[in-house]
Amino acid sequence: MYTKSLSTLAIALLCSHSALADIAKPDLVLQITVDGLRGDLLDRYKHNFGDNGFRYLMDQGIHYTNAHFQHGNTETIVGHVSLATGAPPSVHGMVGNVWFDRQLDRIVYNVEDANYSMLSSGAGVDKATEIDPTQRTAQGDGRSPEPILSTTFADELTVASSGQSKVFSVSIKDRGAISLGGHTGKAFWFSKAQSEFVTSNYYYDAYPLWVDRWNEKAIPEQYSGGRWELSLPKEDYTLVETEPENKIDLAGFKRTFPHPYGPSSFQYFSTMLTLSPAGDEITENFASTLVKQEKLGSGRFTDYLAVSFSSNDYVIHMYGPDSLETEDNLVRLDRTIAKLLKTVDDQIGLENTLIVLSSDHGVPEVSPTANGLGFNQAQYFKQDTLINESVLAALKSNFGLGKEAIRIYSHPYVYLNQEVIANKKLNLADVQRVVADELMKVQGVHNAVTSNDIARNNVPNTPLMDMIKNNYHPARSGDVYVVFAPRTYINDFDGISVASTHGSPWRYDTHVPIIFAGMNIKQKRVSRLVTPYDVAPTLSNKLGITHPSGATGDVLKEVIGH
């Protein structure tokens, strides 16, 4: 009788727990990431948004207006993986878009993986059409999430459902998709070389039929011969009077509106699409198709879809955050997000969907604009002036070392030739210190911190140093971390000059929005300091699953309801 009673009680408790879980858990978690969306830009341009995109999220969700990353190198992969894992790069290992791998003796791209290859022949990096030169470092076209050293929210969702949750991630950028999809999800990204969405054999042995059919429709081809024009009367835009003059002219993409895409036969056609609202529109079309074809939200367990919109980042690189292009791109992205939300509402119901929107990093104003506003120290920094004659002279006089002692500068690190230093029986920490001291004398450098001091925690107890420590991973970080002065940055990417870039620990680069909406979320605007590391733990807690393995963030009490 005791056994029977215990079994009956256990069954009752399980049934009760199951019923509660069904009520509390969403059918779908939709994670939207807008690449390079600084935290203030939504409020700045809100008056030009419609009701069903950004405004829906801002006005009906919980909007955290004071969210900041707490790591120093605010680059794309670092922020995306931090959102996915709830951890800084010191834990998840993605210290930059690229880093110097001492075992391979070369620069590596963050999600490259020689153990895998693309499913589409020729879908890898094509230098003729690639505006993102960080990828050119990769050896081969293989891509996977294996370099990510922590589990993600998506991974823990897969574990909690014994693999029954459907987990997908979509982006123009491979790193935008791969990061949020985690180790257990399926990721798709846009190949500029092929002008279609692709993936690697890490995820599939062959494309799902619906992906083949989507690619056969040649959606990007529909933009052939078209152009990006302003979507509103020019007088309706916010910062017309401060429109920067130093816009970039890339292969015919004009400095002022309208911006022609050119014919589909044009060498840079697919690249032009990603430098405009078209890139996000194509991403939404693919993602909405995925929602329908994979029947997301229709199963017993919560499904997950991550969509990273990349065009904002590219547009800001080209024109700056206070340009007509950036505002118009966000106006159009607002409509694009509204389309995605309508698809989700029609297929699943927003009341059954938990939505979170954030970004991977912020951005600074372009230097000439900042100077025009009175920031006289704003400047573009010439990378070839960093390792100058004084640095080399100090190496020579102190250690008898020449230029061969320095491997490379790969933002934000100077990598030394540790083999040469060891062969001379020199103390690596001493060499690091001399290089750091000389770099501190370079105009435009705010600070230079040795990895030895970081590893030994021999640095001042300041917020800036905490951010530098949070970026340190012993196997991937360089020997000296270089911090440029505020509003000073290198704007030369492999010979391509850009108007604005990111990657600093300063507040304009760390500030991003966090918004939770949908499901049972009640509207609130929160100004206390939070961090994007809180997103993954909050999602995990909301669903009652294990937090990602390396998560350091807190659970946001407003989302949980207590």
Secondary structure by P-SEA (a helix, b strand, c coil): caaaaaaaaaaaaaaaaaaaaaaccccbbbbbbbcccccccccccccccccccaaaaaaccccccbbbbccccccaaaaaaaaaccccccccccccccccccccccccccccccccccccccccccccccccccccccccccccccccccccaaaaaaaaacccbbbbbbccccccccccccccbbbbbbbcccccccccccccccccaaaaaaaaaccccccccccccccccccccccccccccccccccccccccccccccccccaaaaaaaacaaaaaaaaaaaaaaaaaaccccccbbbbbbbbbcaaaaaaaacccccaaaaaaaaaaaaaaaaaaaaaaaccccccbbbbbbbcccccccaaaaaaacccccccccccccccaaaaaaaaacccccccccccccccbbbcaaaaaaaacccaaaaaaaaaaaaaacccccccccaaaaaaccccccaaaaaaaaaccccccccbbbbcccccccccccccccccccccccccccbbbbbbbcccccbbbbcccccccaaaaaaaaaaccccccccccccccccccc
